[in-house]
């Protein structure tokens, strides 16, 4: 034995070390695996997808909603964004979460504008008096009466006129023919300036009778839209007796908010209806857009000229119009429903579905909004064609993100 030890003295320590390692592995390796398994079992947690604040160490039901608890980390979270909100299929159904794949498309925006039928101001004329005096008689007694150009509308008693016509008669009898002609022409010119007709002046010349009365004749044909005098009133030169408008064509004046003006231009087609003409639809084109914004209503007038030979359009009728907006600068943009967007005033967000997760998982994405369409938004930046977003249940997703301390509408940048 002594000889054996001396012979293998140099390799004996190495043999003992190897033997010790083997014995230690046999004794301790199984125990270590058991402890690891116990540790893994002890650290398992279960939570509710609808109420992520619920945490339990065993499976069961959520005490708040009764849903089955799911194991934390059961899905493939190694590739999960830390701000992604994950739901079970059951939780997503209860939250009414619906999604859609977004694509580039050409949107359409229909502007609804309201306004009234108004008199075409280009055809409205004031009927003035050219002499001072008293309204002896009115031939037009009410607004809405129709008049024809040249028609007598009022008789005025005017001492001033009597003096002028007397001057004409005196000039006619002046002995010096040359001087008489000069005086007659001057008197006639004065009467013409008072808007007497050649016929009225010739009648005075032929009868040699001065008159204090003058008939005021209509300067245009149309409808009396404004009556400013009554019989017996004293008037002065320039007094507006009536306003007469030709209603053969009228204006449709619509009110457009300043945010909509960028989508309107002259020549654009307009479809409109009137409450007084129920069941009928009419078409026209924008002829004018007011360059000045009304400071009170924050609107600008949009004008459409309409032919009205039949007289069906009456001033002050209420009008509702639709205009298809010009969106040529937004062609080929992504369009999403209004329900998909949450807006705080500072930022706008959508929730994008993670395609790599088996369970419904959503991550906040900030987007830049373009114009609001009818029930949808144009997205200028933030989304790519083919991505899937939540379009219903977005508030539930955002609430879950807030409860879990993840980025949401109100949390994070």
C-alpha positions as CSV (number, residue, x, y, z in Angstrom):
1,X,0.0,0.0,0.0
2,X,2.8,2.4,0.9
3,X,4.5,1.5,-2.3
4,X,1.2,2.1,-4.2
5,X,0.8,5.6,-2.6
6,X,4.4,6.5,-3.3
7,X,4.1,5.3,-6.9
8,X,0.9,7.4,-7.7
9,X,1.6,10.3,-5.3
10,X,1.6,12.8,-8.1
11,X,-1.8,11.9,-9.6
12,X,-3.6,11.1,-6.4
13,X,-4.7,14.7,-5.6
14,X,-6.2,15.1,-9.1
15,X,-8.2,11.8,-8.7
16,X,-9.6,12.9,-5.3
17,X,-10.7,16.3,-6.7
18,X,-12.6,14.6,-9.6
19,X,-14.2,12.2,-7.2
20,X,-15.4,15.0,-4.9
21,X,-17.0,16.9,-7.8
22,X,-18.9,13.9,-8.9
23,X,-20.2,13.1,-5.4
24,X,-21.3,16.7,-5.0
25,X,-23.2,16.8,-8.2
26,X,-25.0,13.5,-7.3
27,X,-26.0,14.9,-3.9
28,X,-26.9,18.5,-4.7
29,X,-28.0,18.7,-8.3
30,X,-31.6,17.3,-7.8
31,X,-32.2,19.4,-4.7
32,X,-31.2,22.6,-6.6
33,X,-33.6,21.8,-9.4
34,X,-36.4,21.2,-6.9
35,X,-35.7,24.6,-5.3
36,X,-35.7,26.2,-8.7
37,X,-39.1,24.6,-9.5
38,X,-40.4,25.7,-6.1
39,X,-39.2,29.2,-6.7
40,X,-40.8,29.3,-10.2
41,X,-44.1,28.0,-8.7
42,X,-43.9,30.5,-5.9
43,X,-43.4,33.5,-8.2
44,X,-46.4,32.8,-10.5
45,X,-49.0,35.6,-10.6
46,X,-52.5,35.8,-12.0
47,X,-54.3,39.0,-13.1
48,X,-57.5,40.2,-14.7
49,X,-57.2,41.7,-18.2
50,X,-60.0,44.2,-17.4
51,X,-58.7,45.0,-14.0
52,X,-54.9,44.7,-14.1
53,X,-54.6,46.0,-10.6
54,X,-55.9,42.6,-9.4
55,X,-52.9,40.3,-8.6
56,X,-53.2,36.8,-7.1
57,X,-50.8,33.9,-6.6
58,X,-53.3,31.3,-7.9
59,X,-55.8,31.0,-10.7
60,X,-59.4,31.9,-10.1
61,X,-62.0,34.6,-10.8
62,X,-61.6,38.3,-10.7
63,X,-63.4,39.7,-7.6
64,X,-64.5,42.8,-9.6
65,X,-65.9,41.4,-12.8
66,X,-65.9,37.6,-12.4
67,X,-63.6,37.0,-15.4
68,X,-61.0,34.2,-15.3
69,X,-57.7,35.3,-14.1
70,X,-54.8,34.8,-16.5
71,X,-51.2,34.0,-15.7
72,X,-48.9,37.0,-15.9
73,X,-46.3,36.5,-18.6
74,X,-48.1,33.5,-20.1
75,X,-47.9,35.0,-23.6
76,X,-44.8,35.8,-25.6
77,X,-43.9,39.0,-23.7
78,X,-40.2,38.8,-24.6
79,X,-41.1,40.8,-27.7
80,X,-43.8,42.9,-26.0
81,X,-43.4,46.7,-25.9
82,X,-43.4,47.8,-22.2
83,X,-46.3,50.2,-23.0
84,X,-48.5,47.6,-24.8
85,X,-51.8,46.7,-23.1
86,X,-52.7,43.1,-23.4
87,X,-56.2,41.6,-23.2
88,X,-57.6,38.1,-23.2
89,X,-60.1,37.3,-26.0
90,X,-62.9,37.3,-23.4
91,X,-61.8,40.7,-22.0
92,X,-61.6,42.2,-25.5
93,X,-65.1,41.0,-26.2
94,X,-66.5,42.4,-23.0
95,X,-64.8,45.8,-23.8
96,X,-66.4,45.7,-27.3
97,X,-63.0,46.2,-28.9
98,X,-63.2,46.2,-32.7
99,X,-60.3,46.7,-35.1
100,X,-59.7,47.5,-38.7
101,X,-56.8,47.5,-41.1
102,X,-56.0,51.0,-42.5
103,X,-55.4,51.8,-46.1
104,X,-54.6,54.9,-48.2
105,X,-57.7,56.2,-49.9
106,X,-59.3,59.4,-51.3
107,X,-61.7,60.8,-48.7
108,X,-64.8,63.0,-49.3
109,X,-65.9,65.8,-47.0
110,X,-69.4,67.2,-47.4
111,X,-69.9,70.6,-45.8
112,X,-73.4,71.5,-44.5
113,X,-74.1,75.2,-44.6
114,X,-77.1,77.2,-43.6
115,X,-78.4,80.5,-44.8
116,X,-81.3,82.4,-46.3
117,X,-82.7,83.6,-49.6
118,X,-81.8,87.3,-50.0
119,X,-82.5,90.1,-52.5
120,X,-80.0,90.4,-55.3
121,X,-78.5,93.8,-54.2
122,X,-77.4,94.4,-57.7
123,X,-81.0,94.7,-58.9
124,X,-82.4,96.6,-55.9
125,X,-82.9,100.3,-56.5
126,X,-84.0,103.2,-54.3
127,X,-86.9,105.3,-55.5
128,X,-86.1,108.9,-54.4
129,X,-87.9,112.2,-54.4
130,X,-86.2,115.0,-56.4
131,X,-88.2,117.9,-54.9
132,X,-89.4,118.9,-51.5
133,X,-93.1,118.9,-50.7
134,X,-95.9,116.9,-49.3
135,X,-97.1,113.4,-50.3
136,X,-100.4,114.2,-51.8
137,X,-101.2,110.6,-52.9
138,X,-99.5,107.2,-52.9
139,X,-100.3,104.8,-55.7
140,X,-98.2,102.1,-54.0
141,X,-99.4,101.4,-50.5
142,X,-97.6,98.2,-49.3
143,X,-94.5,96.3,-49.4
144,X,-94.7,93.4,-51.9
145,X,-96.6,95.4,-54.5
146,X,-95.3,95.0,-58.0
147,X,-94.3,98.0,-60.0
148,X,-93.3,98.6,-63.6
149,X,-90.7,101.0,-64.8
150,X,-92.3,104.4,-65.6
151,X,-95.4,103.7,-63.5
152,X,-96.7,106.5,-61.3
153,X,-96.0,105.6,-57.7
154,X,-96.7,108.9,-55.8
155,X,-98.1,112.5,-56.4
156,X,-96.2,115.3,-54.6
157,X,-97.5,118.8,-53.9
158,X,-94.5,121.1,-54.1
159,X,-94.6,124.9,-54.0
160,X,-91.0,124.8,-55.2
161,X,-92.2,123.0,-58.4
162,X,-94.9,125.5,-58.9
163,X,-92.4,128.3,-58.9
164,X,-90.1,126.5,-61.4
165,X,-93.0,125.8,-63.8
166,X,-94.1,129.4,-63.6
167,X,-90.6,130.4,-64.6
168,X,-90.9,128.3,-67.7
169,X,-94.2,129.8,-68.7
170,X,-92.8,133.3,-68.2
171,X,-89.8,132.5,-70.3
172,X,-92.1,131.3,-73.1
173,X,-93.7,134.8,-73.3
174,X,-90.5,136.8,-73.2
175,X,-90.5,139.3,-76.2
176,X,-86.9,138.7,-77.3
177,X,-87.0,135.3,-79.0
178,X,-83.3,134.6,-78.6
179,X,-83.4,135.6,-74.9
180,X,-86.6,133.6,-74.5
181,X,-85.0,130.5,-75.9
182,X,-82.2,130.8,-73.5
183,X,-84.5,131.2,-70.5
184,X,-86.8,128.4,-71.7
185,X,-83.9,126.0,-72.0
186,X,-82.7,126.9,-68.5
187,X,-86.1,126.4,-67.0
188,X,-86.5,123.0,-68.8
189,X,-83.1,121.9,-67.6
190,X,-84.1,122.7,-64.0
191,X,-87.3,120.6,-64.4
192,X,-85.3,117.7,-66.0
193,X,-83.0,117.7,-63.0
194,X,-86.1,117.3,-60.8
195,X,-86.8,114.2,-62.9
196,X,-89.8,115.5,-64.8
197,X,-90.2,113.7,-68.1
198,X,-90.1,115.4,-71.5
199,X,-93.8,114.6,-71.8
200,X,-94.6,116.4,-68.5
201,X,-92.6,119.4,-69.5
202,X,-94.2,119.6,-73.0
203,X,-97.6,119.5,-71.4
204,X,-96.7,122.6,-69.3
205,X,-95.4,124.4,-72.4
206,X,-98.5,123.5,-74.4
207,X,-101.1,124.4,-71.7
208,X,-99.2,127.4,-70.3
209,X,-100.3,126.2,-66.9
210,X,-98.0,126.1,-63.9
211,X,-98.6,123.2,-61.5
212,X,-97.5,122.5,-58.0
213,X,-98.0,118.7,-58.5
214,X,-95.5,116.2,-59.8
215,X,-96.0,112.5,-60.3
216,X,-93.0,110.3,-59.1
217,X,-92.4,107.5,-61.6
218,X,-90.8,104.2,-60.9
219,X,-87.2,104.0,-62.0
220,X,-87.2,100.2,-62.3
221,X,-89.5,97.2,-62.5
222,X,-89.8,94.8,-59.6
223,X,-91.3,94.2,-56.1
224,X,-91.5,96.9,-53.4
225,X,-89.3,95.5,-50.7
226,X,-89.3,98.6,-48.5
227,X,-91.8,101.4,-48.0
228,X,-90.6,104.5,-46.1
229,X,-93.3,107.1,-46.5
230,X,-97.0,107.5,-45.9
231,X,-99.6,109.8,-47.5
232,X,-99.4,113.3,-46.0
233,X,-95.7,113.1,-45.1
234,X,-93.5,116.0,-45.9
235,X,-90.3,115.1,-47.7
236,X,-87.1,116.7,-48.8
237,X,-85.0,116.1,-52.0
238,X,-83.3,112.8,-51.9
239,X,-85.8,111.1,-49.6
240,X,-86.0,107.4,-50.1
241,X,-89.7,106.7,-50.8
242,X,-89.4,103.0,-51.7
243,X,-86.9,100.3,-52.4
244,X,-87.7,98.2,-55.5
245,X,-86.0,94.9,-56.3
246,X,-86.2,92.7,-59.3
247,X,-86.7,89.2,-57.9
248,X,-86.1,87.5,-61.3
249,X,-82.9,86.3,-59.7
250,X,-82.0,86.1,-56.0
251,X,-79.1,85.3,-53.8
252,X,-78.7,82.3,-51.6
253,X,-76.4,83.6,-48.8
254,X,-74.8,80.8,-46.7
255,X,-72.7,81.1,-43.6
256,X,-69.4,79.3,-43.6
257,X,-67.2,79.0,-40.5
258,X,-63.6,80.0,-41.0
259,X,-62.4,76.4,-40.5
260,X,-64.3,75.4,-43.6
261,X,-63.3,78.3,-45.9
262,X,-60.1,76.4,-47.1
263,X,-62.4,73.8,-48.8
264,X,-64.6,76.4,-50.6
265,X,-63.9,78.2,-53.9
266,X,-65.9,80.1,-56.5
267,X,-67.5,77.9,-59.2
268,X,-68.0,75.0,-56.7
269,X,-71.3,73.1,-57.0
270,X,-73.9,73.6,-54.3
271,X,-77.0,71.5,-53.6
272,X,-79.6,73.0,-51.4
273,X,-83.2,72.7,-50.1
274,X,-85.7,75.1,-48.6
275,X,-88.0,74.3,-45.8
276,X,-90.8,76.1,-47.6
277,X,-90.3,73.9,-50.7
278,X,-90.1,70.5,-49.0
279,X,-89.2,67.6,-51.2
280,X,-87.4,69.7,-53.8
281,X,-83.7,69.9,-54.3
282,X,-81.9,72.7,-56.2
283,X,-78.5,73.2,-57.6
284,X,-76.2,76.2,-58.1
285,X,-72.6,77.4,-58.0
286,X,-70.7,79.6,-55.6
287,X,-70.3,83.0,-57.2
288,X,-68.7,84.9,-54.3
289,X,-67.0,84.3,-51.0
290,X,-66.9,87.3,-48.6
291,X,-63.2,88.2,-48.0
292,X,-64.1,89.5,-44.5
293,X,-65.0,87.3,-41.5
294,X,-67.9,88.5,-39.3
295,X,-66.4,89.2,-35.9
296,X,-69.5,88.1,-34.0
297,X,-70.4,84.9,-35.7
298,X,-66.9,84.0,-37.0
299,X,-68.4,83.2,-40.4
300,X,-68.1,84.5,-44.0
301,X,-70.9,84.8,-46.4
302,X,-70.9,82.4,-49.4
303,X,-73.2,83.6,-52.2
304,X,-75.0,81.6,-54.8
305,X,-77.0,83.4,-57.6
306,X,-80.3,81.6,-58.5
307,X,-82.7,82.4,-61.3
308,X,-86.2,83.0,-59.9
309,X,-88.5,83.8,-62.8
310,X,-91.3,81.8,-61.2
311,X,-90.9,83.7,-57.9
312,X,-90.7,80.5,-55.9
313,X,-87.7,81.7,-53.9
314,X,-88.8,84.5,-51.6
315,X,-86.5,86.7,-49.6
316,X,-85.7,85.4,-46.0
317,X,-86.6,81.8,-46.8
318,X,-84.4,79.4,-44.8
319,X,-81.9,77.3,-46.8
320,X,-79.8,74.2,-46.0
321,X,-77.0,73.5,-48.5
322,X,-74.4,70.8,-49.0
323,X,-71.0,71.4,-50.7
324,X,-68.6,68.6,-51.5
325,X,-65.2,69.9,-50.3
326,X,-62.1,70.1,-52.4
327,X,-59.7,67.5,-50.9
328,X,-57.3,67.3,-53.8
329,X,-54.3,68.0,-51.5
330,X,-55.2,65.1,-49.3
331,X,-55.5,62.3,-51.9
332,X,-54.0,59.0,-51.0
333,X,-54.0,59.6,-47.2
334,X,-55.0,57.2,-44.5
335,X,-58.6,57.8,-43.2
336,X,-59.8,56.4,-39.8
337,X,-63.2,56.6,-38.1
338,X,-63.7,59.3,-35.5
339,X,-64.2,56.6,-32.9
340,X,-60.6,55.4,-33.4
341,X,-59.0,58.7,-32.2
342,X,-58.7,60.0,-28.7
343,X,-57.9,63.7,-28.5
344,X,-56.7,65.7,-25.5
345,X,-56.3,69.2,-27.1
346,X,-52.5,68.8,-27.1
347,X,-52.2,65.4,-28.8
348,X,-54.2,62.9,-30.8
349,X,-53.7,59.1,-30.4
350,X,-54.8,55.8,-31.7
351,X,-54.1,52.3,-30.4
352,X,-52.3,50.0,-32.8
353,X,-52.7,46.2,-32.5
354,X,-49.5,44.1,-32.1
355,X,-49.6,41.5,-34.9
356,X,-47.0,39.3,-33.1
357,X,-49.2,38.6,-30.1
358,X,-51.7,35.8,-29.9
359,X,-53.9,37.7,-27.5
360,X,-55.3,41.2,-28.4
361,X,-52.5,43.6,-27.6
362,X,-52.5,47.4,-28.3
363,X,-49.8,50.1,-28.2
364,X,-50.4,53.8,-28.1
365,X,-49.4,55.7,-31.2
366,X,-49.5,59.5,-31.5
367,X,-50.8,60.8,-34.9
368,X,-51.2,64.1,-36.7
369,X,-54.7,64.8,-37.8
370,X,-55.8,66.4,-41.0
371,X,-59.3,67.7,-41.8
372,X,-62.3,66.1,-40.1
373,X,-64.5,64.4,-42.7
374,X,-68.0,63.1,-42.2
375,X,-67.5,60.7,-39.3
376,X,-63.8,60.2,-39.9
377,X,-60.3,61.9,-39.9
378,X,-57.6,62.2,-42.4
379,X,-54.3,61.0,-40.8
380,X,-51.3,63.1,-42.0
381,X,-48.6,61.3,-40.0
382,X,-48.3,58.4,-37.5
383,X,-49.8,55.4,-39.3
384,X,-48.7,53.1,-42.1
385,X,-50.8,51.4,-44.6
386,X,-51.7,47.8,-43.6
387,X,-51.5,48.5,-39.8
388,X,-54.4,47.4,-37.7
389,X,-56.0,49.8,-35.1
390,X,-58.8,49.7,-32.6
391,X,-61.9,51.6,-33.8
392,X,-64.2,50.6,-30.9
393,X,-63.5,50.2,-27.2
394,X,-60.6,52.7,-27.4
395,X,-61.6,54.2,-24.1
396,X,-61.4,50.8,-22.4
397,X,-57.9,50.2,-23.8
398,X,-56.7,53.7,-22.7
399,X,-58.2,53.1,-19.2
400,X,-56.4,49.8,-18.9
401,X,-53.1,51.5,-19.9
402,X,-53.6,54.2,-17.2
403,X,-54.3,51.6,-14.5
404,X,-51.1,49.7,-15.5
405,X,-49.1,53.0,-15.4
406,X,-48.4,52.7,-19.1
407,X,-48.5,55.4,-21.8
408,X,-52.0,56.6,-22.3
409,X,-53.9,59.7,-23.4
410,X,-53.2,61.4,-20.1
411,X,-50.0,59.6,-19.1
412,X,-46.7,60.0,-20.8
413,X,-45.5,62.4,-23.5
